[in-house]
Amino acid sequence: MDVARWIGIVCAGVFAGFALATSTAAYADYNDGVEAYAAGDYSAAIAEWQGLAEAGDPDSQFGLGLIFESGRGVGRDYRAAAQWYRAAADQGHPGAQFNLGHLYRLGAGVDPDMSEAVRWWRDAADQGLAQAQVLLGLAYQRGDGVEADPALAVDWFMRAAEKNNPMGQYALGYAYESGAGVATDLNLARSYYELAAAAGFEQAIIRLTALTFPPTPEEPPTPPTEQDVLERPTSGGTEGQETETTGGDESTGTVQEGPVFIQIAAYVDRGRAQNEWLNMVARHPDLLDGLPHRVSVAQRDDGEPVFRLQAGPLPAASEAQAICSLLKTQQTDCFLVRD
């Protein structure tokens, strides 16, 4: 394994490692931690990284952030993850900057703050991290945390596309097809869709079909989403990414988009639903502490409201399902829902 540039993707964000500017012995310890993590021996990875992280090594700090965010080898702790990511991000670690931005986007372990998320994504994007460039482009495209600037969004998408990032390629194809921030050019749209489709990006394949057979009435192209950036293409892959299937509805087996939540319980009283979250966190601190939550309102058949206690949003259905499965082993029933 090349630990001088060790890149993968774990749950909410980027798993990136860069050469250590430390002693040979420290590098060897970090390398041992990388190998242990890759082998699934998370306790050994923690043992190798802990001392280095406390001594200020950003790569090891980032590794511990991943450990605490995913709950691998320890109890899931988003606050601790955010602290370690910030320690590394303050030293310019682009992977930590990207992941810290995503925690601010979700409000996991930190107060939700889209402007702060954009700030960290910009720092990572300026260092050339393609995933951050795409999410920064989406923020400018939608005016989410920044003033909307479609032309600047296209510029960030272009930078990511030049790195062969399929989401950046799809976002550019969408911009050229829809005229979002750039003059409409269906030929260019097709060329970028072809690049994204070659990486297995499903929406690009759909748009290529629509442009190939224009007489068939088609819905407008689907805008790119953050979820697409964080989850893997449906087939194939790109350099530096782990292959992982996208999340879907467990009952139907279909792949769905959008935030995923874990529904824990439902009540007829909003106050009880809100208070129950504190009880749930006390019962399952390793799984729920630091996780965002909401109380969603629905109508019963008799027209009365019901208040559903839901944890999330989670960045991927696979992560939500893992948490729900562990809750069930601790006698707390749950299931996944999407908006």
N, C-alpha and C positions, 0 to 999 in steps of 0.2 A: 504493500500500500504506500502511495506517495503522500506522506504526511506534510511535505512542504506545501502542498495545495490539496487539502483534504476536504472535498465538498460533497454534501448530500443534502436531503431535505427531510426534516422531522416535524410532523404535525403542523405547527403554526408557521414554520419558517425555514430559514436556511441553516444548514449544518455546514459551516465553513471553517477551515483551519489554514493558517498561514505560517510560514517559517518563523521559528522562534529566534529572537535576538538575545539568546541566553547561552549559558554554558552548554557544552556537549552533554554533560551529565543531566542537566535539566531537560534538554531536548530528548534524551533517551527516555526519561521518565514520562514526558508528554507522549512520546511515541508509544510507550507501553500502554498508556491510558487509551490512546486511539485504538490500538489493537484489541484491548479488553472490551471497549465499547462496541466495536464492530462484531466481536464474538458473543455479545450479549452478557458479558460479565461486568455488570454495571458497578457492583461493589468494588471490584478491582480498579475500574476506571476512576471512581471517586477517590480511592486511596492514592492513586498516582497523581491526580490533578489537585487535590485539596491543598497540599502544601504550596504547590506552585501558584495556585490561584490566590492564596492568602499573601504570597510574596509579591503579587502584582502582575503575574503573567496573564495577558489578555486571552490567549488561546485556551488556557485552562479555566479561566473565569467563564468563558463562553461555553466550554464543555459542561461545567457545573450548572450553568443556566439551562442547558438542554436537559440535564438530568432532572432538575427540579421541575421544569415545565412539563416533561413527559411523565414524571413519577417513576422512572425506571431506576430500580434499586433503592429508592427512598419514597416517602410519602409525597404525593404531588403537592407542590407549594409554589404558587404563582408569584407570591411576594418575594420569596427567595430567588426565584428565577429572574424576576425583574431587577433585583439588586445585583446579581452576578452579571446579567446582561449589561446593566448600566456601567458597572466597573470596567467591563471590556469595551463598551461603546465609547466611554469617555476617553479611551486610549486609541480610538479610531478603528476598532474592529468592525468591519462592514457587516458580517453575519450577525453580530450582537446588535448592531444598530437596526438592522432589518427586523429581527425578532422583537426587540424592545418596542419598535414602532407598532408592530402587530399587537402586542399586549396593550398598548395605549388605544389602539383601534377597538379592541374588544372590551377594554376595561377589566382585564384579568390581572390581578395583583397590583394594579395601579388604578387611579381614577381615569375613566374614559376621557380621552382628549385627542380629537382628530388632528388638531393643529400640531400637537406634540408628536403624533404618529408621523405626520408629513415631514416634520423637522428631521426625525431620525432616518426616515426613508431617503430624504434628500442627501443626507451625509453619506449613506451607503451607496446611493445612486451615483454621487460624484466620484466615488471610488471604483465605479464600473460594475457594481452588482446588478445583474440584469433583472432579477425579480424585483428589486427595489425601484429600478427605472420604470418597470411596467406599473407598479402600484402608484408611483408618483405621477405617472401619466394619467392613470385613472382618476386620481384626485383632482388634477387640473381639468380633466375632461368634464367632471361632474361638479366642480366647485366644492369639493368636500374637504374642509379644513383649510382651503386656500381660495382665492378668487378664481373663478373659472377662466381658463385660457386654453381653448381647443388647439391653437397652433403650438403652444408650448407642450401640450400633451402629445401631439404628433412627434415633436422633437425627441421626447423621452422614449416613445415607442420605437422610433427609428434607432436609437442607441441600443435598445435591447434586441431589436431584430438583427442588427449587425453582429450581435453575439450569438446568433442562431437560437434565440429564445423563442419557442413557438407561440407563447402568449403575446409577445411583442409583435411577432409577425401577423398573428390574427388581428390584433388591435389596429395595426396599420392597414390591413385589408379592409377592416370595418370602416376606418376613417376615409379611405379612398372610395369605397362603395357608397357611403352615406354622405360624403362631403363634410365630415366633422373636422374642422380645423384645417382643411386642405381642399383643393379643387377636386371634384369628382373625376375619377379616372378608373373605369372598370377594368382596363387591362392591368394596371398596377395592382388593383384590388385582387384580381385573379392570381397574379404572380405571388403576392404575399400569402394568400390563402393556400396556394399550392405548397409553399414552404412549410406552413403550419400543419397542413394535412399530412405531409410526409412524416411528421413527427407523431401522427396519430391523433391530432386535435380534432375532435368530432365536429364542433361547430364550423370549423374551416371546411371540412368535407361537405357539410350541408350547404354552405354558401357556394362552394364550387359547383355543386349540382344545380343550384338555382341559377347561377350565371351561365352555365352550359346550356340550360334549357329555358331561356327567357320567356317563351310563350306561356309557360305555366304560371298562373297567378301565385305569387309568393308573399309571405309576410315580410316586413322589413327585417334586415339582418339583426341578429341578437347582439347587443352591446357586450363588450368584454366585462367580466366581473372579477372581483378580488378572489372569489372562490376558485376560479379557473387558474389563477396564478399559484394558489397554494396547493391545489390538488394536481396529481399527475395527469398527463395525457392518457386517453383510454387505451392506447397501445403504443408500442415502441418506447422511445425515450430520447433524451438528449444528454450530451456529455455532462457528467457531474451531477446527475439526478438519479435517485433511486426509483425503480419502477414500483408503482403503487396504484391499486385500483381506486377509482373515485367512489365516494360514498353514495348510498342509495337507500330506498325504502326497503327495510328488511322483509316486510310482508309481501311485497310484490316483486322484489328483485330489480326494480327499475332504478335507473340513475336519475337523481334529481339535483337541482341547483338550489343555492340559497343557504342561509344560515341554518344550522341544525341545533335543536334544543333537546334537553333530557327532561321529560315530564315526570315529576315525582309524585304529585298528589293533586287533588282538586277539592275545593271547599266552597261553601255557599257564602262565606264571609271573607271579604278582602283582607281585613286586618289579621284574621287567623292565618290566612295563606302567607302573608308577609312575615308574621312572627314565626311561622313554622320553619322558614328558611334558617333562622338562627339555631333552631333545634336540630335541623338536619346537618348543619355545619358542625355542631358540637358532637353529633353522633358519628359523622364521617369526615373528620378534619383532613385526613390524608387524601380524600377524593374531591371534596367540595370547597375547602377553605381557599379563598382568593378567587374562586370562579364567579363570573358575573351571573346574575339571575334576573328573573322578571316574574310578574304575576299577570298572566294573560286572561282576558275576559272572553267568555263564550256564552251562548244562550242555550238553555235546556229546552226540551220539547214543549214544556209548559210556559216558556217565555221568561223564566227567571234566570238571572245571571249565575254563572259558575266561574270561580276564580281558580285558575290552574297555575300551580307553582312549577316553574321550569328553570332549570340551570342552563346557562348558555348566554349568547351563542358560542358554539364550538367551531373551530376552523375546519373540521373535517368530520364526516360521519363515522369514520373509523375510530377516531378518538372518543367521540360521544358514546359509541357502542361499547368501547372498552370500559369507560367509566360506569355505564349502566350495568354491564355484566358484573363488575365488581360490587356495585351497590346491591344487586340481587343476591350475591353470595353473603351479604351482611343483612339479609332479611328486609331490604327496602326495594319495593317493586318500582319499576320505571319503564319507559319506552321512549323512542325518539319521535320528534315532531318537527315539522318545518312550517314556515309561514306560507 
